[in-house]
């Protein structure tokens, strides 16, 4: 790229050609796409059909709910293909715009390749660590009762971890892939009308959003169905076990049979085979082969005449089956590796991409706008391409991986809580409570698609007219999505959460979802109020800028601190409301104690994320519009075109902030669930109750302080990384302006590739330290806190033994309480 950038000279500003010199390097395509493109189309179609057939077969063997989820996800993927073709069919515009877009694309794909290469190596290393931990840790009562060994659990967790990491990486790549191809099409559409440019940007963002949410849902659904079939799970609606046991001496004795009844209709093969045999023949075959015999029979009146055709599998008690039927509630626990893999990739994707985009932005503006007095995105700025690349790798790729992780973690945690609550309440069919999150996000794909298509261009896009407010148009689409979310959420709760033990519980959980939906809407409004240029906070900040940098910084910091108040109040009300609605749902355990509070909070979190696809669409709209504005400025398009892209860019900044607030709000709701989920896990391993965290114990209080400290330390290291990287960019831009004085007169062309390379290498180097802090700190606490506790315990016992008037020694605590405080605060800070 650097050799290409050095070729050619630009003429004076007034007479310079509009066609920029070639700034492209060799196009990069991920290896998986190169392999797919190299396969014959017909062969690829056959493989795809076989894969879909296998997926639907597994889904049909699991539950009709899973089939519904698969159907919606695949339909959404087909819709995303339509959106892709629609966007790519738009004209890219004049050559100078295309060449700038190509340079942005090369920079973004090159950084993505390097960054995710580094992340993949760390992921495989961490996978080995997870495998060792699971191979040597103690088994839980759930594992023992399910019959799944320690090694099997270890390999399942590692496989789920790697799959989650892979899907998260694909989600990030999809977000970046569409943005670097849609930016120039939005720029060209802005030459015709603002409404058409808005529609292209929204549909490009919608493609990425649908892929991200759909992959998160179908990935978890496939894992769930695979484990369900592989482990032979027993649950109502699929496999119901009826065991008839008695002592017997004769193989011909019917009382010697264990009947396993399957409620699914038998196919013709098994039907004919079953009719050809009877119990006597079965007994003779058993004696002849001297092994476990499995026969399929059709019984109409012997077991349940009103239920139709049954399969009956029977074995003699002389050779009892060693495999116990697994409980459906255990399957979500096997999915935690998937969420961890997604979180791991999202952490480093956000760090690397965030450092890149902010450092390039700061470096370009400090020298270009402040020192040289040139406009933003001016082609004379050597760091302008790096700045535009940063929008794609930071706000698109990283945000896609981030929201993928948030949705995956929320789905898995809600599935675990739903299964646990159903088990405690002795609900006969817990599948509805477990699969409810998958259905909610399946409807999310449907209603968000409706919201995306509600934004249309005018019939005659070539007619110039007054520019409409893009934010108002996006808000109308969001309002449509919100209304549909309320309807579909209520239908989902009635369909899946209705139980005879508490007939009105589904309505309470529907209200919990409504609380979450309202919380999401309020968060969007709050963020819009504090970031939109039409409202008082931004105008006040602009007024403070008129008196100097100092007052601008003071006003900005105070405004940022003030903006935390309303979201905290809203989240507090949401948590209390959802928990109370869940507790009063009527679901109780064996002792009569209400158990729906936590699940009610989980349902509220699902309600808040029930419009995630549309919110992510608005987020992807931001960097696409920002890139479009940069391309228009660099290619020196007319002022009227720049006016349109400036408005879209301003709205895009608001929508990007909206998504950040949306993610933080959902993380705050989920953090409450982390406390209880972690306490249950500790109680399982410790084989003793763990109901509360006592902060009066010194070590627990210190754990809370450490967790709070890590938030500030992580933020400080991230900000420091941005500062150091920005300094390198500033020095490079200054050097080029000094060594190439013709840049300002358009007689020499800046070395864009040098700035891109500097920011890329520095951001990858700087992301390691903060990321390692988030991963290593809980491990350090686990290793050293028990040692400190043992020392304190020994000292306390020694002092107690020396006391003549001694009292019983003081109680001590489990170090898991410290780890709980630490882990929860770290998790919340990562999402923030």
C-alpha positions in Angstrom: 0.0 0.0 0.0 2.8 2.4 0.9 4.4 2.1 -2.6 1.0 2.8 -4.2 0.5 5.8 -2.0 3.8 7.3 -3.0 3.0 7.2 -6.7 1.6 10.3 -8.5 1.4 14.0 -7.6 -1.8 16.0 -7.1 -2.0 19.3 -8.9 -2.9 22.6 -7.3 -6.1 22.8 -5.4 -8.0 24.6 -8.1 -6.9 22.4 -11.0 -6.3 19.0 -9.2 -7.9 16.0 -10.8 -10.9 14.4 -9.1 -9.5 10.9 -9.5 -7.3 10.0 -6.6 -4.2 7.8 -7.2 -4.7 4.1 -6.5 -4.7 3.6 -2.7 -5.6 -0.1 -2.7 -3.5 -3.0 -1.6 -4.3 -6.6 -2.5 -7.9 -7.4 -1.5 -8.3 -9.7 1.5 -10.9 -12.4 1.8 -11.0 -14.7 4.8 -10.0 -18.2 4.2 -13.4 -19.7 4.9 -15.0 -17.5 2.2 -12.2 -18.4 -0.2 -12.9 -22.1 0.3 -16.7 -21.6 -0.1 -16.1 -19.5 -3.3 -13.9 -22.3 -4.7 -16.6 -24.9 -4.4 -18.9 -25.7 -7.2 -22.2 -23.9 -6.8 -24.3 -27.0 -7.2 -22.2 -28.9 -4.7 -22.4 -26.0 -2.3 -26.2 -26.0 -2.6 -26.4 -29.7 -1.9 -24.1 -29.3 1.2 -26.3 -26.4 2.4 -29.5 -28.4 1.9 -28.0 -31.4 3.8 -26.9 -29.1 6.6 -30.4 -27.5 6.8 -31.9 -31.0 6.8 -29.7 -32.1 9.6 -30.5 -29.0 11.6 -34.2 -29.4 11.2 -34.0 -33.1 12.0 -32.2 -32.4 15.3 -34.7 -29.6 16.0 -37.7 -31.9 15.3 -36.2 -34.5 17.6 -36.0 -31.9 20.4 -39.0 -29.7 20.4 -41.4 -27.9 18.1 -40.2 -24.7 19.7 -36.7 -25.3 18.4 -38.1 -25.9 14.9 -39.9 -22.5 15.2 -36.6 -20.8 16.2 -34.7 -22.5 13.4 -37.3 -21.4 10.9 -37.3 -17.8 12.0 -33.5 -17.5 12.0 -33.2 -19.0 8.5 -35.9 -16.8 7.2 -34.1 -13.8 8.7 -30.8 -14.9 7.0 -32.6 -15.0 3.7 -33.9 -11.5 4.4 -30.4 -10.3 5.2 -29.3 -11.7 1.8 -32.0 -9.6 0.2 -30.8 -6.5 2.1 -27.3 -7.2 1.0 -28.2 -7.4 -2.7 -30.4 -4.3 -2.4 -27.6 -2.3 -0.9 -24.8 -3.6 -3.2 -27.1 -2.9 -6.2 -26.8 0.9 -5.5 -24.3 2.8 -7.6 -20.9 3.5 -5.9 -20.6 6.9 -7.6 -17.6 8.6 -9.3 -14.1 7.1 -9.3 -12.7 9.4 -6.7 -15.3 8.3 -4.2 -14.7 4.6 -5.0 -11.0 4.8 -4.6 -11.3 6.4 -1.1 -13.8 3.7 -0.1 -11.4 1.0 -1.4 -8.6 2.5 0.8 -10.9 2.4 3.8 -11.9 -1.1 3.1 -8.3 -2.3 2.8 -7.3 -0.6 6.0 -10.2 -2.1 7.9 -9.8 -5.6 6.6 -6.1 -5.6 7.2 -6.6 -4.5 10.8 -9.3 -7.1 11.3 -7.1 -9.8 9.9 -4.3 -9.0 12.3 -6.4 -8.3 15.3 -8.5 -11.4 15.1 -5.4 -13.5 14.3 -4.0 -12.4 17.7 -7.4 -13.0 19.4 -7.7 -16.5 18.0 -4.3 -17.5 19.3 -5.2 -16.2 22.8 -8.5 -18.0 22.5 -6.9 -21.4 21.8 -4.5 -20.8 24.7 -7.4 -20.0 27.1 -9.3 -23.1 25.8 -6.4 -25.3 26.9 -6.5 -23.6 30.4 -10.3 -24.2 30.6 -9.8 -27.8 29.6 -7.3 -28.4 32.3 -9.5 -26.7 34.9 -12.5 -28.7 34.0 -10.5 -32.0 33.9 -9.2 -31.5 37.5 -12.1 -29.7 39.2 -14.6 -31.6 41.3 -18.0 -32.6 39.9 -21.3 -31.1 40.9 -24.3 -33.0 42.0 -26.0 -32.1 38.8 -23.2 -33.7 36.8 -23.3 -36.8 39.0 -27.1 -37.2 38.6 -26.9 -36.7 34.9 -24.3 -39.4 34.3 -22.0 -37.0 32.4 -18.4 -37.5 33.4 -15.8 -34.9 34.2 -13.9 -35.3 30.9 -17.1 -35.1 28.8 -18.1 -31.9 30.5 -14.6 -30.5 29.9 -14.6 -31.2 26.2 -18.2 -29.9 25.8 -17.3 -26.7 27.5 -14.2 -26.2 25.5 -16.0 -26.9 22.2 -18.8 -24.5 23.2 -16.2 -21.9 24.1 -14.4 -22.1 20.7 -17.8 -22.0 18.9 -18.8 -18.9 20.8 -15.5 -17.2 20.0 -15.8 -18.2 16.3 -19.4 -16.9 16.1 -18.5 -13.7 17.9 -15.6 -13.1 15.4 -18.0 -13.7 12.5 -20.5 -11.3 13.9 -17.7 -8.7 14.1 -16.5 -9.3 10.6 -20.1 -9.1 9.2 -20.5 -5.7 10.9 -17.3 -4.4 9.3 -17.9 -6.1 6.0 -21.1 -4.3 5.3 -20.0 -0.9 6.6 -17.0 -0.6 4.3 -19.1 -1.4 1.3 -22.2 0.7 2.2 -20.3 3.9 3.0 -19.6 4.9 -0.6 -23.2 4.0 -1.7 -24.6 6.3 1.1 -22.3 9.1 -0.2 -23.5 8.7 -3.7 -27.2 8.4 -2.6 -26.7 11.7 -0.7 -26.0 13.4 -4.1 -29.6 12.6 -5.0 -31.6 12.9 -1.7 -31.2 12.7 2.1 -34.1 10.2 2.4 -32.4 7.7 0.0 -29.1 8.1 1.8 -30.8 7.4 5.1 -32.6 4.3 3.7 -29.3 2.9 2.3 -27.5 3.4 5.6 -30.4 1.9 7.6 -30.7 -1.2 5.5 -27.0 -1.8 5.5 -27.0 -1.6 9.3 -30.1 -3.8 9.3 -28.2 -6.5 7.4 -25.5 -6.6 10.1 -27.9 -6.5 13.0 -30.0 -9.4 11.7 -26.9 -11.5 11.1 -25.6 -10.8 14.6 -28.8 -11.5 16.5 -29.7 -14.4 14.3 -26.3 -16.1 14.7 -26.5 -15.7 18.5 -29.9 -17.3 18.6 -29.4 -20.1 16.1 -25.9 -20.9 17.6 -27.4 -21.5 21.0 -30.4 -23.3 19.6 -28.2 -25.8 17.6 -26.0 -26.4 20.7 -29.1 -27.0 22.8 -30.7 -29.4 20.3 -27.5 -31.3 19.8 -26.9 -31.8 23.5 -30.6 -32.8 23.9 -30.4 -35.5 21.2 -26.9 -36.7 22.1 -27.5 -37.0 25.8 -30.9 -38.6 25.4 -32.7 -36.1 27.6 -36.0 -37.1 29.1 -38.7 -34.4 29.1 -42.4 -34.2 28.7 -43.5 -33.7 25.1 -40.6 -35.8 23.8 -39.6 -38.8 25.9 -41.6 -39.9 28.9 -40.2 -42.8 30.9 -42.4 -45.4 32.6 -40.4 -48.0 34.4 -42.2 -51.2 35.5 -39.9 -53.0 38.0 -40.5 -56.3 39.8 -38.5 -59.4 40.8 -38.8 -62.2 38.2 -37.1 -65.4 37.2 -38.6 -66.1 33.8 -37.7 -64.1 30.7 -41.3 -64.7 29.4 -42.7 -62.8 32.4 -44.2 -59.6 31.3 -43.6 -58.1 34.8 -39.9 -58.3 34.0 -40.0 -55.5 31.4 -38.9 -51.9 31.7 -41.2 -49.9 29.5 -39.9 -46.7 27.9 -42.7 -44.8 26.2 -42.2 -42.2 23.5 -45.2 -40.0 22.7 -44.0 -39.2 19.2 -45.8 -41.0 16.4 -43.8 -43.9 15.1 -42.8 -44.0 11.4 -43.8 -46.8 9.0 -40.5 -48.8 9.5 -40.8 -49.1 13.2 -44.6 -49.6 12.9 -44.3 -52.6 10.6 -41.4 -54.0 12.7 -43.4 -53.7 15.9 -46.5 -55.4 14.5 -44.4 -58.4 13.4 -43.4 -59.4 16.9 -44.9 -60.1 20.2 -43.6 -60.5 23.8 -42.9 -64.2 23.5 -40.8 -63.7 20.3 -39.0 -60.9 22.0 -38.1 -63.1 24.9 -36.8 -65.8 22.6 -34.7 -63.4 20.7 -33.3 -62.1 24.0 -32.3 -65.6 25.1 -30.8 -66.4 21.7 -28.5 -63.4 21.5 -27.8 -63.1 25.3 -27.6 -59.4 25.2 -29.7 -56.3 25.8 -32.7 -56.5 23.5 -34.5 -53.4 22.1 -37.8 -53.9 20.5 -40.3 -51.4 19.2 -44.0 -52.2 19.8 -47.2 -50.5 19.0 -49.7 -50.6 21.9 -53.2 -49.1 21.7 -54.9 -50.1 24.9 -52.3 -51.6 27.1 -50.7 -48.3 28.3 -52.7 -45.3 27.3 -55.6 -45.9 24.8 -56.4 -42.2 24.5 -53.0 -41.1 23.4 -52.7 -42.9 20.1 -49.7 -44.7 18.8 -46.7 -45.3 21.1 -43.2 -46.6 20.8 -42.2 -49.0 23.5 -38.6 -49.9 24.2 -38.1 -52.6 26.7 -35.2 -54.5 28.3 -35.2 -57.3 30.8 -34.3 -56.5 34.4 -31.7 -59.3 34.3 -29.5 -56.8 32.4 -30.6 -53.4 33.7 -29.8 -50.3 31.7 -26.8 -48.3 33.1 -27.8 -45.0 31.5 -30.1 -42.8 33.5 -32.3 -40.4 31.6 -30.8 -36.8 31.8 -32.9 -33.9 32.9 -33.6 -31.1 30.5 -32.7 -28.5 33.2 -29.0 -29.5 33.0 -28.6 -28.7 29.3 -28.3 -24.9 29.7 -25.4 -25.4 32.1 -23.5 -26.9 29.2 -23.9 -23.7 27.2 -21.9 -21.4 29.5 -18.7 -22.0 27.4 -20.5 -20.5 24.4 -21.2 -17.3 26.3 -17.7 -17.1 27.7 -16.1 -17.5 24.2 -18.3 -14.7 22.9 -17.4 -12.5 25.9 -13.7 -13.2 25.4 -13.6 -12.1 21.8 -15.9 -9.1 22.4 -13.6 -7.9 25.2 -10.5 -7.7 23.0 -12.5 -6.6 19.9 -13.8 -3.6 21.9 -10.4 -2.8 23.4 -8.5 -3.0 20.1 -11.1 -1.4 18.0 -11.9 1.3 20.6 -8.2 2.2 21.0 -7.8 2.3 17.2 -10.8 4.6 16.5 -10.2 7.0 19.3 -6.5 7.3 18.8 -6.9 7.9 15.1 -9.7 10.4 15.7 -7.7 12.4 18.3 -4.5 12.4 16.4 -6.2 13.5 13.1 -8.1 16.3 14.8 -5.3 17.7 17.0 -3.0 18.3 14.1 -5.4 18.8 11.2 -8.2 20.9 12.8 -6.3 22.5 15.7 -2.8 23.1 14.4 -3.3 23.3 10.6 -6.8 24.7 10.6 -8.1 22.4 7.9 -11.6 20.9 8.0 -12.4 17.5 9.4 -11.9 14.6 6.9 -9.8 16.9 4.6 -7.8 14.9 2.1 -4.6 16.8 3.1 -4.7 15.2 6.6 -2.4 12.1 6.6 -4.5 10.5 9.3 -7.9 10.9 7.7 -8.0 7.4 6.2 -7.0 5.9 9.6 -9.8 7.9 11.2 -12.4 6.5 8.8 -11.0 3.0 9.2 -11.4 3.4 12.9 -15.2 4.0 12.5 -15.5 0.6 11.0 -13.3 -1.5 13.2 -14.3 0.2 16.4 -18.0 1.1 16.0 -19.0 -1.6 13.6 -16.9 -4.7 14.2 -16.5 -4.2 17.9 -20.1 -3.2 18.5 -21.3 -6.3 16.6 -19.2 -8.6 18.7 -20.2 -6.7 21.9 -24.0 -7.0 21.2 -23.5 -10.6 20.1 -21.9 -11.4 23.5 -24.6 -9.5 25.4 -27.5 -11.4 23.7 -25.7 -14.8 24.0 -25.0 -14.3 27.7 -28.5 -13.0 28.4 -30.1 -16.0 26.6 -28.0 -18.6 28.4 -28.4 -17.0 31.9 -32.1 -16.8 31.4 -32.3 -20.4 30.2 -30.4 -21.5 33.3 -32.6 -19.5 35.7 -35.8 -20.7 33.9 -34.7 -24.3 34.2 -33.7 -23.9 37.9 -37.0 -22.2 38.8 -39.0 -24.9 37.0 -37.1 -27.6 38.8 -37.7 -26.0 42.2 -41.4 -25.5 41.4 -41.7 -29.1 40.2 -43.2 -27.9 36.9 -44.0 -31.0 34.7 -42.8 -29.5 31.4 -39.9 -27.0 31.9 -39.1 -26.7 28.3 -41.2 -23.5 27.9 -39.3 -21.7 30.6 -35.9 -22.8 29.2 -36.6 -22.0 25.6 -38.5 -18.8 26.2 -35.4 -16.5 25.6 -34.8 -18.1 22.2 -38.4 -17.4 21.2 -38.2 -13.8 22.4 -35.2 -13.1 20.3 -36.7 -14.9 17.3 -39.6 -12.5 17.5 -37.0 -9.7 17.8 -35.7 -10.6 14.3 -39.2 -10.4 13.0 -40.3 -7.1 14.5 -37.0 -5.4 13.9 -37.2 -6.4 10.2 -40.6 -4.7 10.1 -39.1 -1.6 11.7 -36.2 -1.6 9.2 -38.5 -1.8 6.2 -40.8 0.9 7.6 -38.1 3.4 6.7 -38.5 4.0 3.0 -37.3 6.6 0.5 -39.6 9.0 -1.3 -41.0 7.9 -4.7 -39.0 10.5 -6.6 -35.6 10.5 -4.9 -34.2 12.9 -7.5 -36.5 15.8 -6.4 -34.7 18.2 -4.1 -36.7 19.3 -1.1 -36.3 20.2 2.5 -34.2 17.8 4.5 -36.2 15.7 6.9 -35.0 15.1 10.4 -33.3 11.6 10.2 -33.7 11.1 14.0 -37.4 11.5 13.8 -37.6 9.0 11.0 -35.5 6.5 13.0 -37.6 7.1 16.0 -40.8 6.3 14.1 -39.3 3.0 13.1 -38.3 2.3 16.7 -41.8 3.1 17.8 -43.2 0.5 15.4 -40.7 -2.0 16.7 -41.6 -1.2 20.3 -45.3 -1.7 19.7 -44.8 -5.0 18.0 -42.4 -6.1 20.8 -45.1 -5.6 23.4 -47.6 -7.7 21.4 -45.2 -10.5 20.6 -43.8 -10.6 24.1 -47.2 -11.1 25.6 -48.0 -13.9 23.1 -44.7 -15.6 23.9 -45.4 -15.6 27.7 -48.8 -17.0 27.2 -47.5 -19.7 24.9 -44.5 -20.8 26.9 -44.9 -19.6 30.5 -48.4 -20.8 31.2 -48.5 -23.5 33.8 -51.4 -25.2 35.7 -49.6 -24.7 39.0 -49.9 -20.9 38.6 -52.3 -20.0 35.8 -51.7 -16.3 36.1 -47.9 -16.5 36.3 -47.5 -15.8 32.6 -49.3 -12.5 32.9 -46.9 -11.4 35.7 -44.0 -12.3 33.5 -45.5 -10.5 30.6 -45.6 -7.4 32.8 -41.9 -8.0 33.7 -41.2 -8.0 29.9 -43.1 -4.8 29.6 -41.0 -3.3 32.4 -37.9 -4.2 30.4 -39.3 -2.8 27.1 -40.2 0.5 28.8 -36.8 0.6 30.4 -35.2 0.3 27.0 -37.4 3.0 25.5 -36.6 5.4 28.4 -32.9 4.7 28.0 -33.1 5.6 24.4 -34.9 8.9 25.2 -32.4 9.7 28.0 -29.5 9.1 25.7 -31.1 11.2 22.9 -31.7 14.0 25.4 -28.0 14.2 26.5 -26.4 13.7 23.0 -28.7 15.2 20.4 -27.8 18.7 19.3 -31.4 19.8 19.5 -31.6 19.5 23.2 -30.3 21.8 26.0 -27.3 19.7 27.3 -25.4 19.7 23.9 -26.3 23.4 23.3 -25.0 24.3 26.8 -21.8 22.4 26.1 -21.4 24.3 22.8 -21.9 27.6 24.6 -19.2 26.6 27.1 -16.8 26.0 24.2 -17.0 29.7 23.2 -15.0 30.7 26.3 -12.1 28.3 25.8 -10.9 24.8 26.2 -11.0 24.8 30.0 -14.6 25.7 30.3 -15.5 23.2 27.6 -13.8 20.3 29.4 -15.3 21.3 32.8 -18.8 21.5 31.2 -18.3 18.2 29.4 -17.2 16.3 32.5 -20.0 17.7 34.6 -22.5 16.8 31.9 -21.2 13.3 31.7 -21.4 12.8 35.4 -24.9 14.2 35.5 -26.1 11.9 32.7 -25.6 8.9 35.0 -28.3 9.9 37.5 -31.5 9.2 35.4 -30.3 5.8 34.1 -29.5 4.6 37.6 -32.9 5.6 38.9 -34.6 3.9 35.9 -32.6 0.7 36.4 -33.3 0.7 40.2 -37.1 1.0 39.5 -36.9 -1.7 36.8 -35.1 -4.2 39.1 -37.4 -3.8 42.0 -40.6 -3.9 39.8 -39.5 -7.0 37.9 -38.4 -8.8 41.0 -41.7 -8.0 42.8 -43.8 -9.1 39.8 -41.9 -12.4 39.6 -42.2 -13.0 43.3 -46.0 -12.5 43.1 -46.5 -14.7 40.1 -47.7 -17.6 42.2 -44.8 -20.0 41.5 -43.5 -21.5 44.8 -41.2 -24.3 45.7 -41.9 -27.4 47.9 -41.8 -25.3 51.1 -44.2 -22.7 49.7 -41.5 -20.0 49.2 -41.9 -17.8 46.1 -39.2 -18.5 43.6 -40.1 -16.3 40.6 -38.3 -13.1 41.5 -35.0 -13.8 39.8 -36.6 -15.2 36.7 -38.8 -12.0 36.6 -35.7 -9.9 36.5 -34.3 -12.2 33.7 -37.6 -11.7 31.8 -37.2 -7.9 32.2 -33.7 -8.1 30.7 -35.1 -10.1 27.8 -37.8 -7.4 27.4 -35.1 -4.8 27.3 -33.2 -6.7 24.6 -36.3 -7.7 22.7 -35.6 -4.9 20.2 -31.9 -5.4 20.1 -31.8 -6.0 16.3 -33.3 -2.6 15.6 -31.1 -0.8 18.1 -28.1 -2.4 16.6 -29.3 -1.2 13.2 -29.3 2.4 14.5 -25.8 1.8 15.9 -24.4 0.6 12.6 -26.1 3.5 10.9 -23.8 5.9 12.8 -20.3 4.8 11.5 -21.7 4.2 8.0 -23.0 7.8 7.9 -19.7 9.1 9.4 -17.7 7.3 6.7 -20.1 8.6 4.0 -19.4 12.2 5.2 -15.6 11.6 5.1 -15.8 10.3 1.6 -17.9 13.3 0.4 -15.4 15.7 2.0 -12.3 13.9 0.6 -13.7 13.7 -2.9 -14.7 17.4 -2.7 -18.4 17.0 -3.5 -20.7 20.0 -3.6 -21.6 21.7 -0.4 -25.3 20.5 -0.6 -24.1 16.9 -0.5 -21.9 17.6 2.5 -24.8 19.2 4.2 -26.8 16.0 4.0 -24.0 13.8 5.2 -23.3 16.2 8.1 -26.9 15.9 9.3 -26.7 12.1 9.0 -23.4 12.1 10.8 -24.8 14.1 13.7 -27.7 11.8 14.0 -25.3 8.8 13.8 -23.4 10.1 16.8 -26.6 10.1 18.8 -27.6 6.6 17.7 -24.1 5.3 18.6 -24.5 6.7 22.1 -28.0 5.2 22.2 -26.6 1.7 21.7 -23.9 2.3 24.4 -26.6 3.3 26.9 -28.7 0.4 25.8 -25.9 -2.1 26.4 -25.0 -0.6 29.8 -28.7 -0.7 30.9 -29.0 -4.4 30.0 -25.7 -5.1 31.7 -26.9 -3.4 34.8 -30.0 -5.6 34.9 -28.0 -8.7 34.2 -25.5 -7.9 36.9 -28.2 -8.5 39.5 -28.6 -11.9 38.1 -24.9 -12.6 38.3 -25.0 -12.3 42.1 -27.6 -15.0 42.5 -26.2 -17.2 39.7 -22.8 -17.2 41.2 -24.0 -17.8 44.7 -25.9 -20.9 43.4 -22.8 -22.2 41.7 -20.7 -21.7 44.8 -23.3 -23.4 47.0 -23.3 -26.4 44.5 -19.6 -26.9 44.7 -19.3 -26.1 48.4 -22.2 -28.5 49.3 -23.5 -25.9 51.7 -26.0 -23.0 51.6 -24.7 -19.7 50.4 -27.6 -17.2 50.7 -26.1 -13.9 51.5 -22.9 -11.8 51.2 -21.8 -10.3 54.5 -19.8 -7.1 53.8 -19.1 -6.8 57.5 -16.4 -9.5 57.0 -13.1 -7.7 56.3 -12.2 -10.0 53.3 -15.6 -9.5 51.7 -15.4 -5.8 52.1 -11.9 -5.8 50.6 -13.2 -7.8 47.7 -15.8 -5.1 47.0 -13.0 -2.5 47.1 -10.9 -4.5 44.7 -13.8 -4.9 42.3 -14.5 -1.1 42.4 -10.8 -0.3 42.0 -10.5 -2.5 38.9 -13.1 -0.5 37.1 -11.0 2.7 37.4 -7.8 0.9 36.8 -9.1 -0.7 33.6 -10.5 2.6 32.4 -7.2 4.4 33.2 -5.2 1.8 31.3 -7.5 2.0 28.3 -7.4 5.8 28.3 -3.6 5.8 28.6 -3.4 3.4 25.7 -5.5 5.8 23.6 -3.3 8.7 24.6 0.0 6.9 23.8 -1.3 5.7 20.4 -2.7 9.2 19.6 0.8 10.7 20.4 2.3 8.5 17.8 -0.3 9.6 15.3 0.3 13.3 16.1 4.1 12.9 15.7 3.6 11.2 12.4 1.2 13.7 11.0 3.5 16.6 12.1 6.4 14.9 10.5 4.6 14.6 7.2 3.5 18.2 7.2 7.1 19.3 7.9 8.9 17.0 5.5 6.2 17.5 2.8 5.2 21.1 2.8 3.5 20.7 -0.6 0.7 18.7 1.2 -1.1 21.9 2.2 -1.0 23.2 -1.4 -2.1 19.8 -2.9 1.2 19.5 -4.6 2.2 16.4 -2.6 0.0 13.6 -1.4 0.0 12.4 2.3 1.2 9.0 3.2 -2.1 7.6 4.5 -0.8 4.1 4.8 1.9 5.0 7.3 -0.7 6.4 9.8 -2.9 3.3 9.3 0.0 1.0 10.1 1.0 3.0 13.2 -2.5 3.0 14.7 -3.1 -0.6 13.9 0.2 -1.9 15.4 -0.1 0.4 18.5 -3.7 -0.5 19.2 -3.0 -4.2 19.0 -0.1 -3.8 21.4 -2.0 -1.6 23.8 -5.1 -3.9 24.1 -3.2 -6.7 25.8 -2.6 -5.0 29.2 -6.2 -4.0 30.0 -7.6 -7.2 28.7 -5.2 -9.3 30.8 -6.3 -7.3 33.8 -9.9 -8.4 33.4 -8.9 -12.0 32.9 -6.1 -12.5 35.4 -7.5 -10.5 38.4 -10.2 -13.0 39.3 -7.7 -15.8 39.1 -5.3 -14.0 41.4 -8.1 -13.4 43.9 -9.0 -17.1 43.8 -5.3 -18.1 44.4 -4.3 -15.6 47.1 -7.4 -14.7 49.1 -7.8 -18.3 50.5 -4.2 -18.1 51.7 -4.8 -14.8 53.4 -8.0 -16.2 55.0 -6.0 -19.2 56.3 -3.4 -16.9 57.8 -6.1 -14.8 59.5 -7.8 -17.9 60.8 -4.6 -19.3 62.2 -3.8 -16.0 64.0 -7.3 -15.8 65.3 -7.1 -19.4 66.7 -3.8 -18.7 68.2 -5.1 -15.6 70.0 -8.1 -17.5 71.1 -6.0 -20.3 72.6 -4.0 -17.8 74.6 -7.0 -16.1 76.0 -7.7 -17.4 79.5 -11.3 -16.2 79.3 -11.8 -17.4 75.8 -15.1 -17.6 73.9 -15.7 -19.7 70.8 -13.6 -18.6 67.9 -15.3 -16.2 65.4 -16.9 -17.6 62.3 -15.1 -17.4 59.0 -16.3 -17.1 55.5 -15.8 -18.6 52.1 -13.5 -16.8 49.7 -16.2 -17.2 47.1 -17.9 -14.1 48.6 -14.8 -12.0 47.7 -14.7 -13.5 44.2 -18.4 -12.8 43.8 -17.9 -9.1 44.5 -14.9 -8.9 42.2 -16.4 -10.9 39.3 -19.6 -9.0 39.2 -18.0 -5.6 39.2 -15.5 -6.6 36.5 -18.3 -8.0 34.3 -20.4 -4.8 34.7 -17.3 -2.6 33.9 -16.6 -4.6 30.7 -20.1 -4.0 29.4 -19.9 -0.3 30.5 
